[in-house]
Amino acid sequence: MVCIFTPCCKTPKLAALGGNNEEATMLLLTLALGFVMAWIDVTAVNTALSDISADLHVPLAGLVWVVDGYTLTFAALLLAGGALADRIGAKQAYQAGLLVFLAGSLGCALAPSGTLLVAARLLQGVGAALFMPSSLSLLAQSSTDERARARMFAIWSALVSAAATVGPLAGGLLVHLFGWRSIFWLNVPLGLAALALTHIVVRAPAGGARRPLALSSHAIAALALAALAFVLIEGPVRGWTAAPVLALAALLLVLGTWAVRRERAGQAAMLPAALYGNAAFGATVAMGFLINFGFFAQLFVISLFLQQGQGIGALETGLRLLPMMAVTGVTNLLAGRVIARRGVRWPLLAGLGGAVGAALLLTAAGWTAAPALVLACATLVTLSLGLAIPAMTATVMQAGGRAHANSAAAALNATRQVGALVGVAVAGTVLHMAGNWPLRLALAFGVMAAGLALAWLLVFLHVQRDAARAPATPALAD
């Protein structure tokens, strides 16, 4: 979200990776490219929703599926992606994910109907579930120097944040000039470049802990998540007492209970037992859920508010969203320095505390339905979250250690993507149920404020003060 050529990118900071500065820079860019491609795609789609709706005759519930279809398979398969990376190697998993994501992008670009567009979005999610946890693991294992890894993760976060910044603007520009399909065509050169660079630049590290894939547990969790998505998205449309909604709600209850019991009993567990019982790990992955819940609900609601409520086109929507998306890069880079000096607890509490206050302002601003005021408050929210997110990543990777880096990364990303799915679905429910935009905005942002307040409380209670004195790195020794 900011220029990455900052003082923390100087040669001495990257040389500890075991090669020269050019090699380190290429490694960073290569491993960030998958994330960058996915983030541009996710955020750009929001600026194209009205055009997709008009071209393919997709209703509001269908638009929610377009956004959440990708998130559904991504979240459902992330833990499997982490376990698969442990077995076949992180580099191989990263390459496989890029190939699948590229195929899904082609399907989206060529989709003749809303149904096939959603199907292709599901395939994109499968690819992202493979390459995202493995990219974090490859980065974490690229150096033995603790401070170098902390700075690398801060720079990596800024690169990803830059993609999130560019996403709405690039999407708006592409939609304005070439139509909504161009958003997905953009992934073709990016995906091919990522595959080529991975083959040339990335070295396959030693394998991590080889665990069973626990396919049955992943299947149960995926079905439960699909049932949750159906209930939240279709409930407002079909009616909460409609037979399909009630049936899927019952299935969700059964599958969710079954999955929890299997996991507690260690029966084909999806996560290593070493990660359970770690209060900081549990609190931080829950925080990841709540952060993404709020962020993606906010992005979805504001995008539709500008396009449908204010009649603003895709390009202008992208321009208006740019400051809101851009500011987190500043605090992403600041977070790397703060973590290195003070640990993770302080930036987590300060970042989330600021986000809670800004979210309450945003809730009040929603009643006015004034676009400038709403966007200003939303910008304060994302500015504050930019301080917390790198500390969140560092805390989870620290808990995983080298032996479980893939699984820890997958757990964090899975809960974050479930949060995004639920956030967009809940936002869609609010839009269905509320009759006017001031009420819609106030209700949606009020829910977001409550979620962020809960995230702050979890950190306060469970990320203890001794974590602030621990090495501020994304991964520790075994």
C-alpha positions in Angstrom: 0.0 0.0 0.0 3.1 2.2 0.0 6.3 2.2 -1.9 8.3 -0.8 -0.8 11.6 1.1 -1.3 11.9 2.2 2.3 14.9 2.1 4.7 13.9 -1.4 5.9 14.6 -2.7 2.4 18.3 -1.8 2.4 20.9 -4.5 1.6 22.0 -5.2 5.2 18.5 -6.1 6.2 18.1 -8.7 3.5 21.6 -10.1 3.3 21.0 -12.4 6.3 18.8 -14.7 4.1 21.9 -16.6 3.0 22.4 -15.0 -0.4 23.0 -11.6 -1.9 20.5 -8.8 -1.9 19.3 -9.4 -5.4 18.5 -13.0 -4.6 16.7 -12.1 -1.4 14.7 -9.5 -3.2 13.7 -11.9 -6.0 12.7 -14.5 -3.4 10.5 -12.0 -1.7 8.8 -10.9 -4.9 8.3 -14.5 -6.0 6.7 -15.7 -2.8 4.6 -12.5 -2.6 3.3 -12.8 -6.2 0.8 -15.5 -5.5 -0.7 -13.5 -2.6 -0.5 -10.3 -4.7 -2.4 -12.0 -7.5 -5.1 -13.3 -5.2 -5.5 -10.0 -3.3 -5.8 -8.0 -6.5 -8.5 -10.4 -7.6 -10.4 -10.4 -4.4 -10.5 -6.6 -4.0 -11.0 -5.8 -7.6 -14.1 -8.0 -7.9 -15.9 -5.7 -5.5 -15.6 -2.8 -8.0 -17.1 -5.0 -10.7 -20.2 -6.2 -8.9 -22.7 -3.9 -10.5 -21.3 -4.7 -14.0 -21.3 -8.5 -13.3 -24.9 -8.1 -12.1 -26.0 -6.2 -15.2 -24.1 -8.4 -17.7 -25.0 -11.9 -16.3 -28.3 -10.9 -14.6 -27.0 -11.8 -11.2 -29.1 -10.8 -8.1 -27.8 -9.6 -4.8 -27.6 -13.2 -3.4 -25.7 -14.2 -6.5 -23.2 -11.4 -6.0 -22.6 -12.6 -2.5 -21.8 -16.0 -3.9 -19.4 -14.5 -6.5 -17.4 -13.0 -3.6 -17.9 -15.9 -1.2 -17.5 -18.8 -3.6 -13.8 -18.1 -3.8 -13.6 -17.7 0.0 -15.5 -20.9 0.6 -13.1 -23.3 -1.0 -10.1 -21.2 0.0 -11.1 -21.4 3.7 -12.3 -25.0 3.6 -9.1 -26.3 2.1 -6.4 -24.1 3.6 -5.6 -26.6 6.4 -5.4 -29.4 3.8 -3.1 -27.2 1.8 -0.8 -26.8 4.8 -0.7 -30.5 5.5 -0.1 -31.3 1.8 2.8 -28.9 1.7 4.3 -30.8 4.6 4.1 -34.0 2.6 5.0 -33.1 -1.0 7.1 -30.0 -0.2 6.2 -26.3 0.1 7.7 -25.5 -3.3 5.7 -28.2 -5.0 2.5 -27.1 -3.2 3.1 -23.5 -4.2 3.5 -24.4 -7.9 0.4 -26.6 -7.9 -1.7 -23.9 -6.3 -0.5 -21.3 -8.9 -1.6 -23.7 -11.7 -5.0 -24.3 -10.3 -5.6 -20.6 -9.6 -4.6 -19.8 -13.1 -7.1 -22.4 -14.5 -9.8 -20.9 -12.3 -9.0 -17.4 -13.5 -9.4 -18.5 -17.1 -12.8 -20.0 -16.2 -13.9 -16.7 -14.6 -12.8 -14.7 -17.6 -14.8 -17.0 -20.0 -17.9 -17.6 -17.8 -21.1 -17.2 -19.8 -23.4 -17.2 -16.7 -23.4 -16.4 -13.0 -23.5 -20.1 -12.1 -20.4 -20.9 -14.1 -18.7 -17.7 -12.7 -19.3 -19.0 -9.2 -18.0 -22.4 -10.1 -14.8 -20.9 -11.5 -14.4 -18.8 -8.3 -14.6 -22.0 -6.3 -11.7 -23.4 -8.4 -9.7 -20.2 -7.7 -10.2 -20.8 -4.0 -8.7 -24.3 -4.3 -5.6 -22.9 -5.9 -5.2 -20.2 -3.3 -5.6 -22.8 -0.5 -2.5 -24.6 -1.9 -0.2 -21.7 -2.5 -0.9 -19.3 0.4 0.3 -21.4 3.4 3.3 -22.8 1.5 4.4 -19.3 0.5 4.5 -18.2 4.2 6.4 -21.4 5.1 9.0 -20.9 2.4 9.6 -17.4 3.6 9.8 -18.4 7.2 12.4 -21.1 6.4 14.5 -18.8 4.1 16.7 -17.5 7.0 17.9 -18.5 10.4 18.3 -14.9 11.6 15.4 -13.9 13.8 15.5 -10.1 13.1 15.9 -10.6 9.4 12.8 -12.8 9.3 10.8 -10.2 11.2 11.8 -7.5 8.7 11.1 -9.8 5.8 7.6 -10.5 7.0 7.0 -6.8 7.4 8.2 -6.1 3.9 6.1 -9.1 2.6 3.1 -7.7 4.4 3.6 -4.4 2.7 3.8 -6.0 -0.7 0.6 -7.8 -0.1 -1.0 -4.6 1.3 0.1 -2.8 -1.9 -1.8 -5.4 -3.9 -4.9 -4.8 -1.8 -4.5 -1.1 -2.4 -4.1 -1.4 -6.2 -6.9 -3.9 -6.4 -10.0 -1.6 -6.3 -8.3 1.0 -8.5 -7.0 -1.5 -11.0 -10.4 -3.2 -11.0 -12.2 0.0 -11.6 -9.9 1.0 -14.4 -10.0 -2.4 -16.1 -13.8 -2.5 -15.8 -14.1 1.0 -17.2 -11.8 0.3 -20.1 -12.2 -3.3 -21.0 -15.2 -4.8 -19.0 -15.3 -6.9 -15.9 -13.8 -10.0 -17.5 -10.5 -8.2 -17.8 -10.0 -8.5 -14.0 -9.6 -12.2 -14.4 -7.5 -12.0 -17.6 -5.0 -10.0 -15.6 -4.2 -13.2 -13.6 -2.9 -15.0 -16.7 0.4 -13.1 -17.2 0.8 -12.8 -13.4 0.3 -16.5 -12.9 2.7 -17.4 -15.6 5.4 -15.1 -14.3 4.9 -16.6 -10.8 5.4 -20.1 -12.1 8.5 -19.2 -14.0 10.1 -17.3 -11.1 9.3 -20.1 -8.6 11.0 -22.6 -10.8 14.1 -20.4 -11.1 14.4 -18.6 -7.7 12.8 -20.8 -5.0 14.8 -23.6 -3.4 12.9 -26.5 -1.9 13.6 -26.6 1.9 13.8 -29.7 4.0 10.4 -31.2 4.6 8.5 -30.4 7.8 6.6 -32.8 10.0 5.0 -35.4 7.7 1.5 -35.9 9.0 -1.5 -37.8 7.5 -3.7 -35.6 5.3 -6.8 -36.4 7.4 -8.9 -36.2 4.3 -12.1 -37.2 6.2 -11.7 -34.4 8.7 -11.1 -31.9 5.9 -14.1 -33.1 4.0 -16.4 -32.8 7.1 -15.1 -29.3 7.8 -15.6 -28.3 4.1 -19.1 -29.5 4.1 -19.9 -27.7 7.3 -18.5 -24.5 5.9 -20.5 -24.9 2.7 -23.7 -25.4 4.8 -22.8 -22.3 6.8 -22.4 -20.3 3.6 -25.7 -21.5 2.2 -27.6 -20.7 5.4 -26.2 -17.2 5.7 -26.5 -16.3 2.0 -29.8 -17.9 1.1 -31.6 -17.5 4.4 -32.6 -13.8 3.7 -33.7 -14.7 0.1 -35.6 -18.0 0.6 -36.7 -17.2 4.2 -35.1 -18.5 7.4 -37.8 -21.1 7.8 -37.6 -22.4 4.2 -37.0 -26.2 4.1 -33.6 -26.0 2.3 -32.3 -23.4 4.8 -33.5 -25.4 7.8 -32.1 -28.7 6.4 -28.6 -27.1 5.8 -28.7 -25.5 9.3 -29.3 -28.9 10.8 -26.5 -30.4 8.7 -24.2 -27.6 9.8 -25.0 -28.4 13.5 -24.3 -32.1 13.0 -21.2 -31.7 11.0 -19.8 -28.9 13.2 -20.3 -31.0 16.3 -18.8 -34.0 14.7 -15.7 -32.1 13.5 -15.0 -30.6 16.9 -15.3 -34.0 18.6 -13.0 -35.7 16.1 -10.4 -32.9 16.5 -10.5 -33.0 20.3 -10.1 -36.8 20.3 -7.2 -36.6 17.9 -9.0 -38.7 15.4 -7.5 -37.7 12.0 -6.8 -34.3 13.4 -6.4 -31.4 11.0 -3.8 -29.6 13.2 -0.9 -30.9 15.2 -1.6 -31.6 18.8 1.2 -29.2 19.8 -0.9 -26.2 18.6 -3.7 -27.1 21.0 -3.7 -25.7 24.5 -1.7 -22.6 23.3 -3.8 -19.7 24.5 -2.0 -17.2 22.4 -2.3 -19.3 19.2 -6.1 -19.8 19.8 -6.7 -16.2 20.6 -4.8 -14.9 17.6 -6.4 -17.2 15.0 -9.8 -16.1 16.4 -8.6 -12.5 16.1 -7.8 -13.2 12.4 -11.4 -14.4 11.9 -12.7 -11.2 13.5 -10.4 -8.8 11.6 -11.3 -10.3 8.2 -15.0 -10.4 9.2 -14.9 -6.7 9.7 -12.7 -5.7 6.8 -14.4 -7.7 4.1 -17.9 -6.8 5.3 -16.8 -3.2 5.2 -15.4 -3.5 1.7 -18.5 -5.3 0.4 -21.0 -2.9 1.9 -19.1 0.3 0.9 -18.5 -0.9 -2.6 -22.3 -1.6 -3.1 -23.2 1.6 -1.3 -21.1 3.7 -3.7 -22.2 1.8 -6.9 -25.9 1.1 -6.2 -26.7 3.6 -3.4 -24.8 6.6 -5.0 -24.8 5.6 -8.6 -21.0 5.8 -8.9 -19.2 3.9 -11.7 -16.5 1.2 -11.2 -13.6 3.6 -11.9 -14.7 6.3 -9.5 -15.5 3.6 -6.9 -11.9 2.3 -7.2 -10.5 5.8 -6.8 -12.6 6.5 -3.7 -11.6 3.2 -2.1 -7.9 3.9 -2.7 -7.1 5.8 0.5 -9.0 3.3 2.6 -6.9 0.5 1.2 -3.6 2.3 1.0 -3.1 3.5 4.5 -2.4 0.1 6.1 0.9 -0.2 4.2 2.2 2.6 6.3 1.5 0.9 9.6 2.5 -2.5 8.2 6.0 -1.2 7.8 5.9 0.6 11.1 4.8 -2.7 12.8 8.0 -4.5 11.7 10.1 -1.9 13.6 7.8 -1.9 16.6 7.7 -5.7 16.9 11.4 -6.0 16.7 11.8 -3.6 19.7 8.7 -4.3 21.8 7.3 -7.6 20.8 3.8 -8.4 19.5 1.4 -7.6 22.4 1.7 -3.8 22.2 1.0 -3.4 18.5 -1.9 -5.9 18.7 -3.6 -4.0 21.5 -2.8 -0.5 20.0 -3.9 -1.5 16.5 -7.1 -3.2 17.5 -7.9 -0.5 20.1 -7.6 2.2 17.4 -9.7 0.1 15.0 -12.5 -0.3 17.6 -12.7 3.4 18.2 -12.7 4.1 14.4 -15.3 1.5 13.9 -17.6 3.2 16.4 -17.2 6.4 14.5 -18.0 4.6 11.3 -21.2 3.2 12.8 -22.3 6.8 13.7 -21.2 8.0 10.3 -23.4 5.3 8.7 -26.5 7.0 9.8 -25.6 10.1 7.8 -25.0 8.0 4.6 -22.5 10.7 3.6 -19.9 9.0 1.3 -17.0 11.2 2.3 -17.6 10.7 6.0 -18.1 7.0 5.7 -14.9 6.6 3.7 -12.9 8.8 6.1 -13.9 6.6 9.1 -13.3 3.4 7.2 -9.8 4.7 6.4 -9.1 5.1 10.1 -10.2 1.5 10.7 -7.8 0.1 8.1 -5.0 2.4 9.3 -5.3 0.9 12.7 -5.6 -2.7 11.5 -2.3 -2.3 9.6 -0.4 -2.2 12.9 -2.0 -5.3 14.2 -1.9 -7.6 11.2 1.9 -8.2 11.0 2.0 -8.8 14.8 -0.8 -11.3 14.4 1.1 -13.2 11.7 4.3 -13.1 13.9 2.4 -14.5 16.9 0.9 -17.4 15.1 4.1 -18.4 13.3 6.0 -18.1 16.5 3.6 -20.6 18.1 4.0 -23.0 15.2 7.8 -23.1 15.2 9.7 -24.6 12.3 8.1 -28.0 12.7 4.6 -26.8 12.2 5.1 -23.6 10.2 2.9 -24.8 7.4 0.0 -25.8 9.7 0.2 -22.6 11.8 0.1 -20.5 8.6 -2.8 -22.6 7.2 -4.8 -22.3 10.5 -4.4 -18.5 10.6 -5.3 -18.1 6.9 -8.2 -20.5 7.2 -9.8 -18.7 10.1 -9.2 -15.3 8.3 -10.9 -16.6 5.2 -13.8 -18.0 7.2 -14.1 -14.6 8.7 -14.2 -13.0 5.3 -16.9 -15.4 4.1 -19.1 -14.9 7.2 -18.5 -11.1 7.1 -19.7 -10.8 3.5 -22.6 -13.2 4.1 -23.7 -11.2 7.2 -23.3 -8.0 5.3 -25.5 -9.4 2.5 -28.1 -10.4 5.1 -28.1 -6.8 6.5 -28.6 -5.4 3.0 -31.5 -7.7 2.4 -33.2 -7.0 5.7 -32.7 -3.2 6.1 -34.9 -1.0 4.0 -32.6 2.1 3.4 -28.9 2.8 3.1 -28.5 4.8 6.4 -30.0 1.9 8.4 -28.0 -0.7 6.4 -24.7 1.2 7.0 -25.3 1.7 10.7 -26.3 -1.9 11.3 -23.5 -3.4 9.2 -20.8 -1.2 10.8 -22.2 -1.7 14.3 -21.7 -5.5 13.9 -18.2 -4.9 12.7 -17.4 -2.7 15.7 -18.6 -5.4 18.1 -16.4 -8.0 16.3 -13.3 -5.9 16.6 -13.9 -5.2 20.2 -14.1 -8.9 20.9 -10.7 -9.3 19.1 -9.1 -6.7 21.3 -10.5 -8.5 24.4 -9.1 -11.8 23.2 -5.6 -10.3 22.8 -5.8 -8.6 26.2 -6.7 -11.8 28.0 -4.6 -14.4 26.1 -1.6 -12.8 24.5 0.3 -12.4 27.7 2.9 -9.9 28.6 5.7 -12.5 28.3 4.9 -12.7 24.6 6.0 -9.1 24.4 9.5 -10.1 25.5 9.7 -13.1 23.1 11.7 -12.7 19.9 9.5 -10.8 17.5 9.7 -13.1 14.6 7.2 -15.0 12.4 8.7 -18.4 13.4 10.9 -19.8 16.2 13.2 -22.7 16.5 11.6 -26.1 17.2 
